Amino acid sequence: MLGDVHTNYRDDIISQAGTAIFLFGNKLEDISVREAGGMEKEFEIARSHDVLLIPVGASGYMSERLWKHLVGQYDDYFENREKFDWYQKLGNPQTQPDELIETILRIAE
């Protein structure tokens, strides 16, 4: 029941978005940090609503996994490779925050 509430809430909020930026995606569970599975659900919901997906792999955790998936399957997500180089930049953990912001803005144009 609670899962349905979360799913419906996510679907409602995300369906109103034009762009979804995914950062980090981790949670504290027991005494360890784990990937947040909810972010993966949000990614799939966003994809189903044709929302522009921007996972920032450089931030690690679930967003890194989503970034790897999107870059690896890029042609399944986009009609052309116009922004492919920008997406690749999102995965470098050495990239400075201001450059990541610039890259995100370029993708969202």
N, C-alpha and C positions, 0 to 999 in steps of 0.2 A: 504493500500500500504506500509506504513512504517513498519507495523507488518510483512509483507512478507519479507521485507529486513532484519529485525532483525532475523526472523526465518531462512532464508537462510544463513545468516552469522553465526548464532549459529551452524547450522547443518554442515556447511563446516568446521569450526574450530574444533568442537567437534569430528567429524568423523576422524580427524587426530590424536586424542589423544588415549593413551593406558589406562590412569588413569585420573579420574576427582575428585578433592578434593573440597568439598563444605564447605565454612566457612561463618558464619554469615548469610547473605541473608536478609539484611534490607535496607530500603530506607526512606528518608525523604519525606513525602508527605503532603503538606500544612504545618501544624505546628506539625505533629506527626510522630513518627517512625513506619513504617509498614513493614510487611514481603514483600520481593521482589518476586513477582510472576514469574519474568523472570528466577529465579533460579530453580523453579519447572519445567519450560519448558526445561531448560538445562539438568536437571536430567533425564527427560524422553527421550530427544534426545540422551544423553549419553547411557542410557539403550538400546535404539534401535540400537546403534552401538556396543553393547557388550563391552563398556568401563568399566573398573573397577571403581565402585562407592564408594567413601569414604566421606560420610557426617559426619562432625564433630559436633555432637549434642551439645557438651559442649560449643560451641561458640554461641548457642542460635538462635533465629529467625527462618528463613526458614530452615537453616541447621539442627536445632533441630527437626523440624517437619519431614524432610526427613529422618533423622537418626531413629526416632521413627518408621516411616513407614518401612524402610529397616529392622530394627531389628525385628519388629513384623511380617514381611513377609519374613524373611531370606531365608527360603527354596525355595521360588519362585525366588530368585535372584542367589542362589548359589547351586552347585551340592552336596556339603558336608558342614559339620559344622567345618571344619578345622580352620577357622579364626573367628568363632563366638565370642569367648571370647575377642578377640582383638576389634571387632566391638562394643561389649558391653561397653568397656572402653571409647570409643569415646563419650559417652553420659554423663559422669560425669563432671559437671561444676566445681568441686573442684580439678580436675586433673591439675597438673602443666603443663605449655606449653612444657617443655622438654619431659615430659612423653607422651603428646599427639603426639609430633613429632615422638618419638620412636614407638608409636603404629601405626601411619600412615605408617611409613617405614616398619614395620613388615607386615602390611596388603598388602603393595605394592610389597613385595618380590615375 
